[in-house]
Amino acid sequence: YELIESWGTKGISQAELRAAMNVGKLEARMLCRLLERYKVIKGFMEDEGRQRTTKYIARMYAEQSNLSQQFEREKARSEKLAQASIALAHEDLFAGERLSLAEEEEEEEEEEEEEEGQA
């Protein structure tokens, strides 16, 4: 834990933790999972080129970290996009209903014209 805490708000990946502690992959993974389960550290996914890695940050630094702030920005943006797409879907639905009502009116007018033409 002290090693993760020493990295501050930057966070540390499992690979960096493994190298610093000189342990294997499975041991580093187990340590991170245990510390996360006991809510001592928090993991944030970060894009590094084509890969996504989890950076682990001590809970005391988690709220101040750039990764946490970036996550909150992305979350807000995602919610905004979801609300916008729902609004567009509702508009399309109602536009479709209006279109079908207009089509029905046209059909009724055509039927009336046919009846008048026959009389």
Secondary structure, 3 states (H helix, E strand, C coil): CHHHHHCCCCCEEHHHHHHHHCCCHHHHHHHHHHHHHCCCEEEEEEEECCEEEEEEEEHHHHCCCHHHHHHHHHHHHHHHHHHHHHHHHHHHHHHHHHHHHHHHHHHHHHHHHHHHHHC
